[in-house]
Amino acid sequence: MTKQLISVIVPVYNEEADIYNFITRSLLPAVEKNNYDYELILVNDGSTDHTLEILQQLSKENKHIVTLSLSRNFGKEPALSAGLDYARGDAALTIDADSQQPPELIPKFLEKWNSGAEIVTGVRSHYTKHGLIPKLGSKLFYRLLRMMGNKSTVPGSTDYRLIDRVVIDEFNKLSEHNRITRGLIDWLGFKQEYIEYVYGVRTAGKPSYSFKKLFHLAIDSFVSMSTTPLVIFGYIGIFITIASFILGVFCIINQYILGDPLGLYWNGSVQLAIFITFLIGLVMISQAITALYISHIHAESQGRPLYIIDQKESRNTKK
């Protein structure tokens, strides 16, 4: 009986300090001890140090290792997408190259996959030796993401995950360029299980994600996974319009009908300010209406499939 093939995808950028040890001492032993055939796809994301030479050396030493080198630094998300596009396995497991995601949990991922899960996601239970700012930033990011309507992404979920072949094929159909891999995989649906792990510390080298890059990644997440940013000022405009209208009616009744019994003495400047605020609210509402049309254009331009059929759960289909 032919063994199932597992594709392990590792995006790599400037990791010459520890990538050889990570692959040979941590990742390969965790993969090889399972009863599966495997391919290890190392995606060099335009490294400027000696990382590529090390990856090529690993490919020479082990026929199961594939080095996929991008022409320049495109970023982690395109690197993951390239690996998934080239993956031949019955399932694919994505993991970072910085030793912060424990490879020894790979058997648990495979166990849940064998039990029927089509997506197995690693979730950070807590950080180890990380500062307060990254922790608070992560919590704020996921809270805002859920407020904007993305209920499928679990707080603390990471790109350390295993996905079934059917999920790989559906993911490869998605065409948008500004993509967040974990968000798109969650958007696809399918049966998902979770594994908690302690997010470790980097053993060598420096993190490739600066605060600026993380900030841009968060913005891309909000924009690509939700249309709420387009219309959020419309809600503010509705509030301003209603509040200024009520205040304006109150001003008219108090000042001109009742003769200002409260003694507020609102002069023409105050009344003009209320009127201008009312107009500002109307302008913001009109922008929100325009944003609704833009959101439809945005959704159409992403080119996502209209629906996805879970063939494992369906019965008696002709295709």
Secondary structure, DSSP 8 states (H G I E B T S, - for coil): ----EEEEEEEESS-TTTHHHIIIIIIHHHHHTSSSEEEEEEEE-S-SSSHHHHHHHHHHH-TTEEEEE-SS---HHHHHHHHHHH--SSEEEE--SSS-S-GGGHHHHHHHHHTT-SEEEEEEEEESS--HHHHHHHHHHHHHHHHTT--SS-TTEEEEEEEEHHHHHHHTT---SS--HHHHHHHH---EEEEEEEE---SSS--S--HHHHHHHHHHHHHHH-SHHHHHHHHHHHHHHHHHHHHHHHHHIIIIIS--TT-----HHHHHHHHHHHHHHHHHHHHHHHHHHHHHHHHHHHT--S----TTT--S---
